[in-house]
Amino acid sequence: MMHMVVVVTAGLGVVALILRLFSSQIRKYAAGAMCRSTTRLDGKIALVTGANSGIGKETALDLASRGARVILACRDVEKGEETATEIRTRVGGAKVEVRELDLADTFSIRAFAQRFLREVDHLHILVNNAGIMMCPYMKTADGFEMHIGVNHLGHFLLTYLLIGLLKRSAPSRIVVVSSLAHNFGWIRFHDLHSQGSYNSGLAYCQSKLANVLFTRELARRLNGSNVTVNSVHPGTVRSELVRHSTTMSLLFAFFSMFLKTPKEGAQTSVYCAVAEELQSISGKHFSDCAPAFVAPQGRNEETARKLWDVSCELLGIEWD
């Protein structure tokens, strides 16, 4: 037994030494690509959901630093105001505002959009960033399973309510934050809200696949409108997203060296929002500021159209 302990301890020591010796190289690799675009956004208006922390906060900060007027759409307004104050401190003359938005409540989404359309006359960039991951089984105010309700249906409705303004403001862009996890997802039309059985990981993967399918179908419908939409995988990021999973939180803490910082995780969102070379690119998926692989189930046009129709029915809207 003592021999085993010595061996394990020695092995951990070797691993720790290797990590220390190669820490700079590991961090450089983990950081991924950076958005190199120098595009200015003076006179442009951007909306970022879930902008009070993590990659949403860093995305808003970057867009504000380029001169855009940025609206932070947050469920926690107090935390959003703290973020807005921080951005103003870090970026002289930054134009940032906070609006309350709870994507788990369609009444809140409609109220947000109504106020937004009344007070804002243009929208050039919409970043559908907010999301939840691996939470216990919960339902939204409208009875949707929380992952599909917030990550997909909430942003679906928000985009629907703002699409007219985006078209009138064209050229404009929509960025949908998805995940590599879409590879492991399937749209369970027979049990979309996981009422028959629930697995938090699979529910999250389904919602991220829904993001990819929504992006592709929306791009098809927006063809010729000068409004583009692309989805992104931000990478594995140190953020509050894993707060509902003790296992994931422990893994993220242990392997923190291999994770992106929120700023690094925001780079692909920023890239899709500002890069000149993407002006006419739509319906694609990006990671590390480059085109990325999409799982076969994420390229299925029939599934995308069926999910679109089901989403409209659940939300009580008509979106041709």
Secondary structure by P-SEA (a helix, b strand, c coil): caaaaaaaaaaaaaaaaaaaaaaaaaaaaaaccccccccccccbbbbbccccccaaaaaaaaaaaaccbbbbbcccaaaaaaaaaaaaaaccccbbbbbbbccccaaaaaaaaaaaaaccccccbbbcccccccccccccccccccccccccaaaaaaaaaaaaaaaaacccbbbbbbcccccccccccccccccccccaaaaaaaaaaaaaaaaaaaaaaaccccbbbbbbcccccccccccccaaaaaaaaaaccccccccccaaaaaaaacccccccccccccccccbbbbccccccaaaaaaaaaaaaaaaccccc
